[in-house]
Amino acid sequence: MTAKKSERKPKRRRVTFSLASPDAKEVILLGDFNQWNPKIHPMKKNKSGIWEKVTFLFPGTYEYRFMVDGQWRNDPQNSQTRTNRFGSENNFIDVQSA
């Protein structure tokens, strides 16, 4: 009899994105994890004026940016950036496995 190895699929990890922009009317989280679709991850503003969005991502590296009232903005809390095909920069994160 041979022992069957249990293959574990990577689990999604909880990732919270946040941006301080108390005067903004709308903030959207866009990235390659949502095909840069502005309808998937709208953010919500808390009482302190911080916009937040919780996502669940598989382990890997992801690029992202914020759309603040129609204008692209990078994450001031994350200094990791890569040049994108438009000549500007995207932030990126590495989501680690559990």
Sequence and secondary structure as in RCSB ss.txt:
>XXXX:A:sequence
MTAKKSERKPKRRRVTFSLASPDAKEVILLGDFNQWNPKIHPMKKNKSGIWEKVTFLFPGTYEYRFMVDGQWRND
PQNSQTRTNRFGSENNFIDVQSA
>XXXX:A:secstr
            EEEEEEEE TT S EEEEEGGGTT TTT B EE TTSEEEEEEEE SEEEEEEEEETTEEE  
TT   EEE TTSSEEEEEEE   
